[in-house]
Amino acid sequence: MNTIKLKHIAYLFLFVASTTLFSSCDEDEPLEPNIEAIYTANTDLAPNQGFPDDVVVAEGIDLQGVKTITFDDKIDVIFNPVLNSNLAISFSVPYDEAKGSRLGIQNITFTKENGTSFQTEFEILQPAPSINKFNPERPTVGTPVTVNGKWFNNILDVIYQGESMNFEIISSTQLSFTVPTNLTQGGELEIITKGGSAIKQLDIYLGFEELIIADFDGGGLRPNNNWIAYGDYNTLDYKNAGGISGNYAELTWAGATANGYNGSQSDAGALMLEETNPEKVKFLMQLNANGAIGTVVEIFIVDTDGVNWAINYTITEDGWQTVEALVADFGKNYDPSNQSDGDANPAAINQVKVGIGQNSGSPNPSTVQFDNIKWQIFETVQASTLPPTGPKNILLNGDLELGDADNFENWGMWNGADRMTAETTEIHTGERALKVVNPAAGNSWDTQLVSDAVTTEVGKEYTASMYIKGETVTLRFSTNADAGALYGIDYTTTTEWQQVTWDFVANDTATRLVLDMGTSQGTFYIDDIELKEKI
């Protein structure tokens, strides 16, 4: 019967006049007004069901003269009686929350002009929700955000980036929740109700703006087609197998040492940043050394004066990992430890370099993959990413970078000066180290490099250290002070850089650190000498 009636609905209004005429001929047969069923155009719905604002047709008998239609005894329906007949009445399902409309099953009361009324049940179904906007548009982590939309009734769950949120229902058009504090990027918000679900992207503001330097997918300030390699590199390729987001760059060093360094670099094009405070700008990139633990990645940002500001990152675990550092954490003149000569101006940076520290203990050969190089510009000063430095190196020019020709500022060659020269290839860090060539075995004091006197505290313990490498030779630390010399143990060099240390208790207020190196015949190298209070 319902199928037949639905087929007739489309033609119903064409026969309103004739049906009305027919009814007037049967006035001698009294009828009881009755609604048999209410239909919508959506044939997926059962009779007597519909959504707000759906156009429906109530079919029955003796429906002529209906004056009012009221939902739930409170919501009046606006309709045109002229378009109705004794067999059918057409109207829209009303919904006005301010007047008390509700979802679910409720009574509809039809009242005729003569005062006769009759009822039927009808279920107003809940539409799927929709999300219009967020306030604020980009909330910060740890703060509430208001979601504006429609049909936030009977909410089953609010999910942000795959996690269920605690939420507060404000009304059927508003709800709120707090953005989790551990998020590092925006994502999809989904609201699930009995009527369905809605999804919309919600970006979050992390307190910084982000600029891509290179993503190696053709985007960023320095796209991959502008990168070149230099020095002792083997290959610079672009790949995507095993990457984290599309393509990545892959730099390989196959063990060559002719230049003493290797790397890859972007072009030195237009300036990248406007911010001038190095404590408000952070550098980030993602690295992978394919399990080669101990690989040292050298990262340089270069300013318009040609100064290379450096940080080193040592791979300590397998897989992709993120390195980040404030611009203020980069050391001047290729030296990550040079934190005393000022900071780079972010607004003057126009180039980025990435290399493998072939003199810093990296496996030989080494391959480094890198991707998603970015700047983050913060509104406020950020905490340094450098690890705690501990006691300061009290030696001047301990990294041996300062000096002309074969001389080293703040150091004296007391014996064997003709055996000591500046080295620019076999270096631990920076651009200079000490090279020693002993023509024959002799006394330990036959070859001596001595620091300027530094202030020490009598009775306090100090740690001396240096990096050594070369042919198998023996050398040691000692001190020179008015109170008398102190002597350390012997160390033996190997073909790889190693750090050796010596602890002693100062016996004077002014102490010179001495490198006694004349014992053995052979060629060897020394770099990065330190003297610190022991902790």
C-alpha distance (Angstrom), angle and dihedral (degrees) to the residues before:
residue distance angle dihedral
M1 . . .
N2 3.82 . .
T3 3.80 91.6 .
I4 3.78 91.3 52.5
K5 3.79 91.8 48.8
L6 3.80 91.9 50.3
K7 3.78 90.1 53.0
H8 3.77 89.1 51.1
I9 3.82 95.1 49.1
A10 3.80 92.5 74.4
Y11 3.79 90.2 58.3
L12 3.76 97.2 35.7
F13 3.76 99.3 100.8
L14 3.80 92.2 48.3
F15 3.75 87.8 65.3
V16 3.80 100.8 40.0
A17 3.80 93.3 109.5
S18 3.79 95.4 46.9
T19 3.80 92.6 45.2
T20 3.78 91.1 50.3
L21 3.83 89.9 50.5
F22 3.80 90.5 49.9
S23 3.81 90.8 51.6
S24 3.80 91.8 53.3
C25 3.81 89.6 57.0
D26 3.80 90.3 56.6
E27 3.77 98.7 51.4
D28 3.78 89.4 119.2
E29 3.85 88.4 67.3
P30 3.84 107.8 71.4
L31 3.86 114.0 -144.8
E32 3.76 133.4 -164.3
P33 3.83 110.2 -126.8
N34 3.78 110.0 -121.7
I35 3.83 140.2 166.3
E36 3.77 110.9 -136.8
A37 3.85 96.2 -176.4
I38 3.78 143.3 -28.8
Y39 3.80 118.8 -129.6
T40 3.79 136.5 -167.2
A41 3.78 128.2 -159.7
N42 3.80 88.2 -108.2
T43 3.78 102.3 92.4
D44 3.84 90.7 -169.2
L45 3.78 88.8 73.9
A46 3.76 125.5 82.3
P47 3.82 119.6 -119.3
N48 3.80 113.9 -80.3
Q49 3.81 92.6 29.0
G50 3.76 131.0 106.9
F51 3.78 146.3 138.5
P52 3.81 125.8 -106.9
D53 3.82 111.6 -75.7
D54 3.81 92.8 14.9
V55 3.81 113.0 143.3
V56 3.81 107.3 -123.3
V57 3.81 137.0 -179.5
A58 3.80 120.1 -141.0
E59 3.82 109.3 -153.0
G60 3.78 125.1 -162.4
I61 3.80 143.0 99.7
D62 3.83 135.8 -64.8
L63 3.81 91.5 14.1
Q64 3.80 95.9 143.6
G65 3.76 117.1 117.9
V66 3.83 96.3 29.0
K67 3.79 105.5 161.1
T68 3.84 103.8 177.5
I69 3.79 137.9 21.5
T70 3.83 117.0 -164.8
F71 3.81 129.4 -174.7
D72 3.79 118.4 -147.1
D73 3.85 91.3 -10.5
K74 3.80 91.2 -74.1
I75 3.82 114.5 58.1
D76 3.78 115.7 74.6
V77 3.79 120.3 -152.2
I78 3.77 121.7 -134.2
F79 3.79 109.9 -140.0
N80 3.79 140.9 147.9
P81 3.84 112.5 -112.7
V82 3.80 91.4 -163.8
L83 3.82 89.9 69.7
N84 3.77 93.6 52.5
S85 3.80 132.9 81.9
N86 3.75 141.0 -168.0
L87 3.83 88.7 -86.0
A88 3.82 103.8 41.6
I89 3.78 142.9 23.1
S90 3.82 123.1 -165.7
F91 3.82 123.6 -155.3
S92 3.85 142.8 138.7
V93 3.80 122.1 -99.4
P94 3.80 104.6 -108.7
Y95 3.79 124.3 -137.9
D96 3.79 123.1 176.5
E97 3.77 112.9 155.5
A98 3.80 91.6 -170.0
K99 3.79 89.5 61.3
G100 3.77 94.1 46.4
S101 3.78 104.7 -90.7
R102 3.74 114.4 162.8
L103 3.76 139.5 -175.6
G104 3.78 124.0 -111.7
I105 3.81 136.4 45.3
Q106 3.80 116.0 -19.6
N107 3.81 141.8 153.7
I108 3.79 124.5 -93.3
T109 3.79 114.1 -155.3
F110 3.82 119.1 -155.6
T111 3.85 115.3 -164.2
K112 3.79 123.4 -168.5
E113 3.80 128.1 -148.7
N114 3.80 90.5 -102.8
G115 3.80 90.9 57.0
T116 3.79 96.5 -103.0
S117 3.80 112.5 140.1
F118 3.77 133.9 -172.4
Q119 3.81 134.7 176.3
T120 3.77 144.9 -146.6
E121 3.80 134.5 -179.8
F122 3.77 122.7 -108.8
E123 3.82 131.6 179.1
I124 3.81 118.0 -140.9
L125 3.78 104.9 -151.9
Q126 3.81 124.4 -144.4
P127 3.80 114.0 -111.2
A128 3.80 120.5 -137.6
P129 3.82 111.7 -87.9
S130 3.78 123.8 -107.2
I131 3.81 130.2 -155.1
N132 3.78 117.0 -142.5
K133 3.81 107.7 172.0
F134 3.81 146.8 -27.0
N135 3.77 129.8 -120.4
P136 2.96 111.0 -121.5
E137 3.77 94.2 26.6
R138 3.84 91.1 -142.4
P139 3.81 108.7 22.4
T140 3.78 121.9 -164.7
V141 3.78 121.4 -118.2
G142 3.79 114.7 -86.2
T143 3.82 94.0 25.0
P144 3.82 132.0 103.6
V145 3.79 121.6 -101.9
T146 3.81 124.9 -163.2
V147 3.79 116.8 -139.3
N148 3.80 115.5 -151.3
G149 3.78 122.4 -161.1
K150 3.80 142.9 98.9
W151 3.76 139.0 -70.3
F152 3.79 98.3 20.3
N153 3.82 88.1 162.0
N154 3.80 125.6 133.4
I155 3.82 92.7 6.8
L156 3.79 112.8 -162.8
D157 3.83 99.4 -178.2
V158 3.80 144.4 -10.6
I159 3.81 111.6 -149.6
Y160 3.80 125.7 -171.5
Q161 3.79 118.9 -173.5
G162 3.80 90.8 -18.1
E163 3.82 96.5 -50.2
S164 3.81 126.3 106.2
M165 3.80 112.9 -118.9
N166 3.79 131.3 -148.8
F167 3.79 103.5 -118.9
E168 3.79 141.8 -178.2
I169 3.81 122.2 -139.4
I170 3.79 109.4 -138.1
S171 3.80 96.6 173.7
S172 3.78 140.1 -39.4
T173 3.82 87.1 -75.8
Q174 3.82 100.7 40.7
L175 3.78 140.4 46.9
S176 3.79 133.9 160.6
F177 3.80 138.9 -151.2
T178 3.80 136.6 169.7
V179 3.79 119.4 -105.8
P180 3.84 108.8 -122.1
T181 3.80 114.9 -107.9
N182 3.81 95.5 -133.7
L183 3.80 97.0 64.0
T184 3.80 121.3 115.7
Q185 3.80 99.3 -176.7
G186 3.80 143.0 17.0
G187 3.80 126.2 -94.9
E188 3.80 147.3 161.1
L189 3.79 123.4 -42.1
E190 3.82 115.7 -156.0
I191 3.81 125.3 -168.6
I192 3.82 114.1 -163.5
T193 3.82 120.8 -163.6
K194 3.77 136.4 163.1
G195 3.78 86.8 -95.2
G196 3.81 96.0 54.4
S197 3.80 136.9 -84.4
A198 3.79 141.5 -72.8
I199 3.82 128.7 -154.5
K200 3.80 128.7 -162.7
Q201 3.82 133.9 164.4
L202 3.80 113.2 -108.1
D203 3.79 115.0 -166.7
I204 3.77 119.3 -160.1
Y205 3.77 130.8 -149.0
L206 3.77 111.9 -128.2
G207 3.77 95.5 -172.3
F208 3.78 93.9 -91.4
E209 3.76 143.7 71.6
E210 3.78 117.4 -126.4
L211 3.80 129.7 -140.4
I212 3.80 122.9 -172.2
I213 3.80 112.9 -134.4
A214 3.81 94.0 -176.6
D215 3.81 133.2 -17.4
F216 3.83 93.6 173.2
D217 3.78 89.7 -128.1
G218 3.79 91.1 96.7
G219 3.79 96.8 -85.3
G220 3.76 136.1 106.4
L221 3.77 139.1 54.7
R222 3.82 91.5 -63.1
P223 3.83 109.0 31.5
N224 3.79 119.0 -156.3
N225 3.81 94.3 -105.7
N226 3.82 87.8 69.1
W227 3.82 96.3 55.5
I228 3.81 123.0 102.7
A229 3.82 134.5 178.1
Y230 3.80 128.9 -130.3
G231 3.82 144.1 -179.9
D232 3.79 122.1 21.1
Y233 3.81 94.8 -11.8
N234 3.80 119.7 135.8
T235 3.83 103.2 -159.3
L236 3.80 140.6 -8.2
D237 3.81 110.8 -159.4
Y238 3.80 139.1 163.3
K239 3.80 117.5 -130.7
N240 3.81 140.4 160.8
A241 3.82 106.7 -163.0
G242 3.79 108.4 115.1
G243 3.78 93.2 2.8
I244 3.78 126.3 139.2
S245 3.81 101.2 -132.0
G246 3.77 115.8 8.4
N247 3.78 120.3 -64.7
Y248 3.79 127.0 9.3
A249 3.82 135.8 -175.4
E250 3.80 120.7 -108.9
L251 3.81 121.9 -159.9
T252 3.80 119.2 -170.0
W253 3.79 128.2 -165.6
A254 3.81 112.1 -167.1
G255 3.80 97.0 -169.4
A256 3.80 103.3 -84.4
T257 3.82 113.9 150.8
A258 3.80 104.3 -179.4
N259 3.78 93.4 112.9
G260 3.78 99.3 26.8
Y261 3.79 92.4 -131.3
N262 3.79 142.0 53.3
G263 3.76 137.7 -170.5
S264 3.78 151.7 133.6
Q265 3.77 127.8 -111.7
S266 3.77 143.2 -168.6
D267 3.76 120.4 -127.9
A268 3.80 118.2 -85.2
G269 3.78 95.3 -118.9
A270 3.78 131.5 143.9
L271 3.78 121.1 -20.5
M272 3.79 112.9 -83.9
L273 3.80 105.0 -154.3
E274 3.78 142.0 38.5
E275 3.80 98.3 -163.2
T276 3.82 112.6 100.3
N277 3.81 100.9 -171.1
P278 3.84 109.3 95.1
E279 3.81 90.1 -158.8
K280 3.82 91.3 61.9
V281 3.82 98.2 52.3
K282 3.79 124.5 73.7
F283 3.81 128.5 -167.5
L284 3.82 118.8 -146.1
M285 3.78 135.9 178.9
Q286 3.79 138.2 157.8
L287 3.81 121.5 -121.3
N288 3.79 139.0 -171.0
A289 3.82 127.4 -178.2
N290 3.82 95.8 -179.2
G291 3.78 93.6 -115.6
A292 3.82 96.8 -46.7
I293 3.80 94.4 138.3
G294 3.78 113.0 -159.5
T295 3.79 96.1 34.4
V296 3.79 108.8 145.0
V297 3.79 115.8 -144.9
E298 3.79 114.5 -157.6
I299 3.81 114.6 -151.6
F300 3.79 123.2 -170.3
I301 3.77 132.7 -176.8
V302 3.79 113.2 -162.2
D303 3.78 127.4 -152.4
T304 3.79 130.3 -151.9
D305 3.83 90.1 -94.5
G306 3.79 89.1 61.4
V307 3.82 93.8 -110.6
N308 3.81 112.8 150.4
W309 3.81 112.2 -143.8
A310 3.80 112.2 -162.0
I311 3.76 145.6 -157.3
N312 3.80 126.5 172.1
Y313 3.79 124.2 -147.3
T314 3.81 121.2 -164.5
I315 3.79 117.5 -151.8
T316 3.81 107.0 -126.0
E317 3.81 102.0 167.1
D318 3.77 141.0 29.6
G319 3.80 123.5 -94.7
W320 3.77 135.4 28.4
Q321 3.79 115.8 -29.9
T322 3.78 136.4 174.3
V323 3.78 125.5 -118.7
E324 3.79 118.9 -164.9
A325 3.79 134.1 174.3
L326 3.76 138.1 164.7
V327 3.77 115.3 -112.6
A328 3.82 84.3 -117.6
D329 3.82 88.8 61.8
F330 3.81 94.6 61.5
G331 3.82 115.1 101.0
K332 3.79 122.7 -132.0
N333 3.83 127.1 -108.0
Y334 3.81 99.3 15.3
D335 3.83 90.8 -53.9
P336 3.83 117.3 116.3
S337 3.80 90.3 -167.7
N338 3.81 93.5 55.7
Q339 3.79 97.2 100.4
S340 3.80 96.2 143.0
D341 3.82 101.0 70.3
G342 3.80 98.4 71.7
D343 3.78 132.3 -94.7
A344 3.77 135.3 -75.9
N345 3.79 118.2 -99.5
P346 3.83 105.5 -122.6
A347 3.81 90.7 -150.7
A348 3.82 89.3 61.1
I349 3.83 96.8 52.0
N350 3.80 114.3 110.9
Q351 3.82 106.0 154.2
V352 3.82 141.6 46.6
K353 3.81 127.8 -158.1
V354 3.81 130.5 -168.2
G355 3.81 122.5 -169.3
I356 3.79 144.0 156.4
G357 3.80 117.7 -106.2
Q358 3.76 98.2 -124.9
N359 3.83 91.1 172.4
S360 3.78 95.0 44.6
G361 3.78 101.6 72.9
S362 3.82 98.5 -83.7
P363 3.81 114.3 157.1
N364 3.77 113.0 -96.5
P365 3.00 112.6 -100.3
S366 3.84 104.9 25.7
T367 3.79 137.1 -178.0
V368 3.80 124.0 -163.2
Q369 3.80 125.2 -170.9
F370 3.80 118.6 -161.7
D371 3.79 136.1 -179.2
N372 3.81 146.5 161.0
I373 3.80 99.5 35.8
K374 3.80 108.4 -170.7
W375 3.77 148.1 170.2
Q376 3.78 120.8 -138.4
I377 3.80 115.2 -161.1
F378 3.80 114.5 -159.6
E379 3.78 130.1 -161.8
T380 3.81 92.4 -137.3
V381 3.79 136.8 39.6
Q382 3.82 111.9 -83.8
A383 3.78 130.3 -144.4
S384 3.80 116.0 -99.9
T385 3.79 117.3 -96.6
L386 3.81 92.1 -150.1
P387 3.81 115.8 112.9
P388 3.80 116.6 -113.0
T389 3.78 106.6 -74.2
G390 3.78 98.4 -150.9
P391 3.78 118.1 -162.1
K392 3.78 117.3 4.7
N393 3.79 123.8 -111.8
I394 3.80 101.8 -108.1
L395 3.80 93.9 -164.5
L396 3.78 117.6 98.7
N397 3.82 115.8 -128.3
G398 3.79 91.6 2.7
D399 3.79 90.0 158.9
L400 3.84 89.3 57.3
E401 3.81 92.0 -133.0
L402 3.81 95.2 127.9
G403 3.79 122.1 76.9
D404 3.78 145.0 74.9
A405 3.80 123.7 -95.8
D406 3.83 106.9 -36.5
N407 3.78 96.2 -15.3
F408 3.81 125.6 101.4
E409 3.79 120.2 -150.9
N410 3.82 114.6 -121.7
W411 3.82 91.6 16.7
G412 3.82 130.6 94.3
M413 3.79 129.0 -154.1
W414 3.80 99.6 -140.5
N415 3.80 96.4 172.4
G416 3.79 133.1 11.7
A417 3.81 96.3 18.8
D418 3.81 90.2 160.2
R419 3.80 88.7 60.4
M420 3.84 95.4 57.2
T421 3.81 126.2 75.7
A422 3.78 138.7 160.0
E423 3.81 113.0 -93.3
T424 3.82 122.3 -152.4
T425 3.81 101.5 174.5
E426 3.80 108.7 44.0
I427 3.80 96.7 51.4
H428 3.78 132.7 145.6
T429 3.81 96.6 -151.9
G430 3.77 135.4 -14.5
E431 3.80 121.7 14.4
R432 3.81 105.7 -63.9
A433 3.78 138.5 52.1
L434 3.81 135.9 162.6
K435 3.81 119.2 -92.3
V436 3.83 118.2 -161.9
V437 3.81 124.8 -168.5
N438 3.79 114.1 -173.9
P439 3.83 110.4 -168.2
A440 3.80 93.1 -160.4
A441 3.78 142.3 0.7
G442 3.79 116.2 -86.3
N443 3.76 144.7 130.4
S444 3.79 120.3 -24.2
W445 3.83 90.5 -120.3
D446 3.82 93.2 54.0
T447 3.80 87.8 90.1
Q448 3.82 115.2 34.8
L449 3.80 134.3 167.0
V450 3.82 111.2 -171.9
S451 3.80 129.0 -169.5
D452 3.78 126.0 -136.8
A453 3.79 112.0 -92.9
V454 3.80 114.2 -85.4
T455 3.79 129.5 -164.7
T456 3.80 113.9 -96.5
E457 3.80 133.6 172.8
V458 3.77 118.2 -121.3
G459 3.80 110.7 -115.5
K460 3.78 94.7 17.1
E461 3.80 119.8 120.6
Y462 3.80 120.3 -123.0
T463 3.81 135.3 -172.4
A464 3.81 121.6 -139.6
S465 3.80 118.4 -165.8
M466 3.81 140.6 171.4
Y467 3.79 140.5 168.6
I468 3.81 116.0 -115.3
K469 3.80 134.6 -175.5
G470 3.81 138.7 161.6
E471 3.79 144.6 71.0
T472 3.78 115.1 -7.6
V473 3.79 106.2 -75.7
T474 3.80 137.1 143.5
L475 3.82 124.9 -122.5
R476 3.80 139.5 155.8
F477 3.79 147.6 -167.8
S478 3.78 124.3 -110.3
T479 3.79 136.3 163.5
N480 3.78 135.1 -125.2
A481 3.83 117.4 -149.6
D482 3.81 138.4 141.9
A483 3.80 88.7 -110.0
G484 3.80 90.7 59.3
A485 3.80 140.2 -84.0
L486 3.77 126.1 -67.7
Y487 3.83 121.1 -153.6
G488 3.77 131.0 -148.5
I489 3.80 132.2 -155.5
D490 3.82 125.3 -84.8
Y491 3.80 121.2 -94.2
T492 3.80 127.6 -160.9
T493 3.79 121.9 -143.6
T494 3.81 125.0 -131.7
T495 3.80 132.7 -165.0
E496 3.82 91.3 -95.9
W497 3.77 128.8 62.9
Q498 3.80 112.4 -93.1
Q499 3.77 132.1 174.3
V500 3.81 117.6 -128.9
T501 3.81 124.9 -169.9
W502 3.80 138.8 -164.1
D503 3.81 127.2 -166.6
F504 3.81 120.7 -153.6
V505 3.81 139.6 162.0
A506 3.80 113.3 -118.7
N507 3.80 115.4 -118.1
D508 3.80 97.5 -173.3
T509 3.80 141.7 37.4
A510 3.82 91.8 -119.2
T511 3.79 120.4 45.2
R512 3.79 135.6 177.6
L513 3.81 118.4 -155.2
V514 3.82 111.4 -136.1
L515 3.82 128.7 -160.0
D516 3.81 108.1 -153.5
M517 3.81 105.1 -161.5
G518 3.84 109.9 153.6
T519 3.81 100.9 94.4
S520 3.82 100.4 92.5
Q521 3.78 137.4 41.8
G522 3.80 113.3 -120.0
T523 3.81 148.3 75.5
F524 3.80 121.4 -80.5
Y525 3.80 143.0 153.9
I526 3.80 136.5 -129.4
D527 3.82 130.2 -165.8
D528 3.83 143.3 159.1
I529 3.80 101.4 29.2
E530 3.82 116.5 -171.4
L531 3.78 138.9 -177.3
K532 3.82 116.3 -169.2
E533 3.75 140.5 161.0
K534 3.78 107.8 -95.0
I535 3.80 115.2 -112.9
